Amino acid sequence: MYCRKCGAEMNNNEKFCPNCGEKNILLEKTLVSENEKGEDIYLTSHKISGRLILKISLAFMTILFFCPMLLVSCGEMEIGRFSLLDLAAGIDYMGETEEMVPAAIMFLLLPLFGFIYLFLKSKKDSHGMVSAVVGGISGLSLVGLVITLISRCKSNSDMVSVKVLIPFYMYMILTICMIKIGISLDVCIKKQKAVTRGMEINETQLRNKTIQRVAGCIFIGMCILIRICS
């Protein structure tokens, strides 16, 4: 190929013209195009955007808030099937409303926040990071909530048991997908920025740093959440 500025012959893989230093636009566009593929998932011949998967995951997490996730029973008798909405509003048991975990409303607010953020935020730099953090906090909080409820029921009576239902596993799978795709999306965007600036970047180190940042944000979020709920 030839430099578009001075016309000197240059290698296709050279980032800059060896004669005048002009940037190789064709190589830059090729690298950016290859990096953008990391944001997509291919099912047979169909390409699905990583951002679209994040939006769908957040939408389903919002829907699952209203689906029964926990089965509470006493011996052989089923007491009831409860959703996160039931936990937030209080459980009607033996004619009395028992307040369980009002903070469970967070499982509705967090996905809604992430969903609205992905739609309204014009800059896409932080989409992956925000999605991964929302998924991590939601997943860990749900596990903690179930463990707390099981412990509370055991302390009240050995006959009372709590079992998780299919929507619980669906919710956890969605949070894991959000963390994985969110991290990959964040890495892809940073790679694209590095390519456009002509910078060399180590993808392994970049991914490790992104994982550390996500883990740190999730830890801080969980600490704030525990502080609010306590």
N, C-alpha and C positions, 0 to 999 in steps of 0.2 A: 504494500500500500504506500501512498504518498501523503506527505504532510499537507494539510489543507491551507496552511499559511505560506510556507516557503517552497513547497513542492518537492522537498527532498525525500528520497526513498527511506522507509523505516519499517521495522518489523511490526507485525500485527499485535504482538504481545507487549510492545514497549508503551509505557504510560506517557512518555514525553518524547517529542521529536529530538533526536540527537544533534540536529543542526541549529534549530532556533528555540527549542524548549517548549514549543506549543503542546498543549495537552491532547492526548489521543482520545477524542470524543467517542469514537466507535467502540474502543475497548471499555470506556467508562459505562456506556449504555449497556454493553454486553454483561458486565459484572453486576450492574444494578439489577438487570433483568434476571440473572441467575439468583441473586440474593432474594429477590421478591418471591421466588418460588418457595422459599422456606416458610413463607407466611401461608401457603396454600396446602390443602390436603386433596389428594386425588382418589376418587372412587370410580373404578373402571376408567372411562374416558372423560368423566366430569370433574371439573376443578371447583373446589369449595374454598372460599376465602377464610383465612384464620379468624379475621374480625367477625365474619358472619357466624362462625361457630361459637365465638364468645357471646355474641348477642343472643343466639338461640339458647345457649346454656343458661344465661342469666334469666331469660324469659321462663324457661322450664323450672329453674330454682324458685322463681316467684310463684309459679303455679303449684309446686310441691309444698309450699308453705300451707296450703289449704287442704292437702291430702293427709289421711291418717298415716302416721309413721310409727306409732307405738301401740302395742297391744298390752293392756294391763289386765291381769287375771288374779283371782284368789283361789288357789287350789285348782279345781276343775271348772270353776265358774268364771266366765269372762266378764270383767267389769266394764270394759269399753275400749274402743279404738280412738286414739287421740291424735290430732294434728298439732302442728306448731301454733296454729291459731287458737286451738283449745287451751294450750299451755299458757299462751299470752293472756287470754281472756279469763281463764279459770275453769276448772273442771267441775261439772255438776255430778256430785257423788252422794248417794243416799239422801237426796233431797237438799243437800247443802252444796254451795259453791265453794270449792277449795282453791284458793289462789296458789298457783304453782310457780311459774317463772314468768313474770311480766316482761322481763328482758327478752323473751322469745320473739317479740315483735321485731327484734334486730334482724332475724332471718328473713323478714320481708323487706326491711329498709335497705339492707346491704345490697342485695341483688338489684333492687329498684335503682339505687344510687349508681351502681355500675352500668346498668342498662341505659339510663338517661345520660350518663357521662360519655359513653361510647357514641351516642347519637348526636349530642350537642357540642362536644369538644371538637373544635376545628382542627387543632394540631393533633396528630396521631402519635407523637413521640411517647406519650405516657400511657397509651391504651393498654399495652401489654403488661406494664408494671401494675397499673391499677386493677386490671382483671385478675392477675395472679394473686395480688394481696387480698382482694375481696374473696376469691375462692379459698385461699388459705385460712383466713379468719373464719369464714362461714363453716368450713369443714371441721376445723379444730373445735370451734365453739359447739357444733352439733354433737360431736363425740363427747365433749366435756359435759354437755347437758344431759345426754343419755346416761352417762356414768353417774352423775349426780342424782338423777331420778331413781336409778336402780339402787343406789346406796340408801336413799331416803325411804324407799319402799321396804327394803330389807330391815332397816332400823325400826320401822313401824310394825312389821309383822313378817315372819318367815314364810308365811303362806302367800304373800303378795309377790308377784313376779312381773317383770317388764320385758317384753320382747320387741325387737325392731322388725318392721315390715318392709316390703319391697321399696316403697317410696324413699325410705331412709337410705338404702343402698344406691338408688338412682341419684339422690342428692349428693352422696359422697363421690360417685363416679363423675358427676358434673363438676364438682369442685376440683377434682384431680385433673380433669381435662382443662379447666380454666388455668390452673397453675402451669401445666406443661405448655399449653399453647401461648399463654401470656408471656412466659419466659422466652419462648422461641420467637415470638413477635418482637419483643424488646431487643433481642440479639440481632434480628434481621434489620431493624430500623437503624441500629447503631452501625452495623456493617455497611448499610447504604450510605450513611453519612461519611464514614471513613473512606469509602470508594470515591465519592464525589470530591473529597478533599485530597485525594491522591495519597492517603495514608495507608501504611501497612498495619494489619491488625491480626492478633492471634485469637482465633474463634474460641478455642478452649478456655483461654484466660478470660475472654469477654463473657462467656457463658457462666463460668464460675463466679465472676464478680456480680453478674446479674442475679444468680441464685442467692448469693450472700445478701445482696440488697433486698431481695424479696423476703428472705428469711428474717432479716432485721426489721423490715416494715411490719411483717406479720407479728413478730414478737412484741413490738411497740403497741400495735393495735390490740393484741390480746391483753396486754398489761392495762391499757386504758379501759378496755371493756370490763375486765375483772374489777377494776377500781370503781367503775360506774355502778356495776351490779352489786358490789359489796356494801 
